[in-house]
Amino acid sequence: MSEPSPARKRLYWAIAMVAVLGVAAASVWWVTDRYSILVYRKHEIAPFAEMMRHAEVTHVENRNAETGDMEISPAMGKLDLRRAHPYCAFRAQPSVYGAIDQGPSAGTFHINALGFRSPKLEQKRPGTRRLAMLGGSAVWLGSTNDKTIPAQLARMLTGHGVETDYVNAGIVSAVSSQELSVLVHDLLDLDVDLVVSLDGFNDIVSVTRFNGRVGTPAFQPKGVEPYYAPLPPEPDLSAEKLKLTLMHYLNVVRKMSTICRAFGIHYVAVLQPAQLYREQRESIASGGQLPLVVFYETAAEFFDAWDEKRFNGGHFVSLADLLHEDMFWDPVHFRDEGNTLVADALFNMIVDRGILEEPPSPCASVEIPIPEGVRLSPSRP
């Protein structure tokens, strides 16, 4: 085989150099485009992810086949926070006790038969009000069940003379679409008097950092093929995509308020506090826009307008400016003391507005007769 001519050699070298430069340019573009995502995942959510990896199951509840009673037995294993669920994509592993031995929310947990971090739900006692709180990990977290936001809020209301039990329906990393499913398929059956949704952060951060498909869970349970293929996250949302994300969130809130009114349930929508919102708001003080800041400030404007008109009989409150020093231990998660501050703010609002003093006026409903021998239980597995 003859030796290539000098001209042909130079051509080969030129093609090789173009290819190398092209790969290098593509790599630089990819890293630049994904830089904020990589930094966010490595430095900002890594402490939370590492903490949750240390969540261990120590005991499980099993129903005795002969007596029907629940029995507690020792067990070992990692807590499955994203076990596949037929309606809301995923939920924490049900009927378990356990402990987290690392991180700011280290402590113990109990998850009931419904997959909620709440006590077992018995028939509601006469005169008792039942509070349910929807949201993501900020609602779920606390060093113990009693330190979570809904548990502390229920205690404050009880201390005020309104006997209150609670349902912690928070799901780690949930977006508002999942909360809507929980409301429809679970909370409406649990005889709740007040539903509080504490959210907003996951809806916008999911699209910018994890899954660019608006309104879709950021993650999938292990081994479950997603119905809709996830899209690449978009740290720099276009104005149109940002508007779509915002309107999806507001539409879910509108649906939840409508459903609660139809079923005679008080509803409070809360835009959750977030350290990252404060940091980004301060970083653009000299000009410019960031998707999280625009999302938060526009959602707060809608909440103010809806709250003034008492839209659908609901209450719409922004706690975006509830940003006390040392309240957070990462971009969005609260210390136990932060949970207390949020619960206290909600307690004052509920008391000041007299939300639980009188039941809301339900829409007309049709009673469905239950066949003889069928027993309904709020703690169905």
Long-range contacts (C-beta under 8 A, 24 or more apart in sequence): 33-235, 34-235, 36-235, 37-208, 37-209, 37-233, 37-235, 40-209, 40-331, 41-209, 44-276, 44-330, 44-331, 45-330, 45-331, 47-103, 47-104, 47-329, 47-330, 48-103, 48-137, 48-330, 48-333, 50-102, 50-103, 51-100, 51-102, 51-103, 51-104, 51-105, 51-106, 52-79, 52-81, 52-100, 52-172, 53-78, 54-100, 54-101, 54-102, 54-103, 54-106, 55-79, 55-81, 55-98, 55-99, 55-100, 55-109, 56-98, 56-99, 56-100, 56-101, 57-93, 57-96, 57-97, 57-98, 58-97, 58-98, 58-99, 59-96, 59-97, 59-98, 60-95, 60-96, 60-97, 61-95, 61-96, 61-97, 61-113, 62-95, 63-381, 70-95, 70-120, 72-97, 79-109, 81-172, 82-172, 82-173, 82-219, 82-220, 82-221, 82-222, 83-115, 83-221, 84-221, 84-224, 85-115, 87-181, 87-182, 87-184, 87-185, 88-171, 88-174, 88-178, 88-179, 88-181, 88-182, 88-185, 89-178, 89-181, 89-217, 89-220, 89-221, 90-171, 90-217, 90-219, 90-220, 90-221, 91-115, 91-171, 92-116, 92-117, 92-140, 92-171, 92-172, 94-381, 95-381, 104-329, 104-333, 104-335, 105-141, 105-142, 105-143, 105-333, 105-335, 105-336, 106-143, 107-142, 107-143, 107-144, 107-147, 108-143, 108-144, 108-145, 109-144, 109-145, 110-145, 112-379, 113-379, 113-380, 113-381, 114-186, 114-379, 114-380, 114-381, 116-167, 116-168, 116-169, 117-145, 117-148, 117-168, 117-170, 118-145, 118-150, 118-151, 118-166, 118-167, 118-168, 118-169, 119-145, 119-165, 120-379, 121-165, 121-167, 121-190, 121-378, 121-379, 122-378, 122-379, 123-378, 124-165, 124-191, 125-163, 127-163, 128-163, 128-164, 128-165, 129-157, 129-162, 129-163, 129-164, 129-165, 129-193, 129-194, 129-356, 130-164, 130-165, 130-166, 130-167, 130-190, 130-191, 130-192, 130-193, 130-194, 131-157, 131-164, 131-165, 131-166, 131-167, 131-192, 131-193, 131-194, 131-196, 132-166, 132-167, 132-169, 132-187, 132-190, 132-192, 132-194, 132-195, 132-196, 133-166, 133-167, 133-168, 133-169, 133-170, 133-195, 133-196, 133-197, 133-198, 134-169, 134-170, 134-179, 134-182, 134-183, 134-187, 134-195, 134-196, 134-197, 134-198, 134-199, 134-256, 135-169, 135-170, 135-171, 135-174, 135-179, 135-197, 135-198, 135-199, 135-272, 136-170, 136-171, 136-172, 136-173, 136-174, 136-175, 136-199, 136-201, 136-202, 137-170, 137-172, 137-173, 137-332, 137-333, 138-170, 138-198, 138-201, 138-272, 138-332, 138-333, 138-334, 139-168, 139-169, 139-170, 139-198, 140-168, 140-170, 140-171, 140-172, 141-170, 141-333, 141-334, 141-339, 142-336, 142-339, 143-336, 147-336, 147-339, 148-339, 149-198, 149-334, 149-339, 149-342, 149-343, 149-346, 150-196, 150-343, 152-339, 152-340, 152-343, 153-196, 153-343, 153-346, 153-347, 156-343, 156-344, 156-347, 157-347, 157-350, 157-356, 160-347, 160-351, 162-356, 164-356, 167-192, 173-202, 173-206, 173-217, 173-218, 173-219, 174-202, 174-217, 175-199, 175-202, 175-203, 175-206, 175-215, 175-216, 175-217, 175-218, 176-200, 176-202, 176-203, 176-215, 176-248, 176-249, 176-252, 176-253, 177-215, 177-216, 177-217, 177-248, 177-252, 178-217, 179-252, 179-256, 180-252, 180-255, 180-256, 183-256, 183-259, 183-260, 184-259, 188-259, 188-263, 188-265, 189-378, 190-378, 191-378, 192-265, 193-265, 193-266, 193-356, 193-359, 194-265, 194-266, 194-267, 194-268, 194-350, 194-355, 194-356, 195-256, 195-260, 195-265, 195-266, 195-267, 195-268, 196-267, 196-268, 196-269, 196-270, 196-346, 197-253, 197-256, 197-267, 197-268, 197-269, 197-270, 198-270, 198-272, 198-319, 198-342, 199-249, 199-270, 199-271, 199-272, 200-249, 200-271, 200-272, 200-274, 200-295, 200-296, 200-299, 201-272, 201-274, 201-276, 201-277, 201-332, 203-245, 203-248, 203-249, 203-295, 204-245, 204-246, 204-249, 204-291, 204-292, 204-295, 204-296, 205-276, 205-292, 205-332, 207-233, 207-234, 207-237, 207-241, 207-245, 208-233, 208-234, 208-235, 208-237, 208-291, 208-292, 209-233, 209-235, 212-241, 214-241, 214-244, 214-245, 214-248, 215-248, 215-252, 235-291, 236-291, 237-291, 242-291, 242-294, 242-295, 245-291, 245-295, 246-294, 246-295, 246-298, 246-299, 249-295, 249-299, 250-299, 250-302, 253-316, 254-311, 254-312, 257-311, 257-312, 257-313, 257-314, 257-316, 258-312, 260-312, 260-313, 260-314, 260-360, 261-312, 261-313, 261-314, 261-360, 261-363, 262-362, 262-363, 263-362, 263-363, 263-365, 264-359, 264-360, 264-361, 264-362, 264-363, 265-360, 266-314, 266-315, 266-355, 266-356, 266-359, 266-360, 267-312, 267-313, 267-314, 267-315, 268-314, 268-315, 268-316, 268-317, 268-346, 268-349, 268-350, 268-355, 269-303, 269-314, 269-315, 269-316, 269-317, 270-317, 270-318, 270-319, 270-346, 271-296, 271-299, 271-300, 271-303, 271-317, 271-318, 271-319, 271-320, 272-319, 272-320, 272-332, 272-342, 273-319, 273-320, 273-321, 273-322, 273-323, 273-327, 273-328, 273-334, 273-342, 274-320, 274-331, 274-332, 275-323, 275-327, 275-328, 275-330, 275-331, 275-332, 276-331, 276-332, 277-320, 278-323, 279-331, 296-320, 313-360, 315-349, 315-353, 315-355, 317-349, 319-345
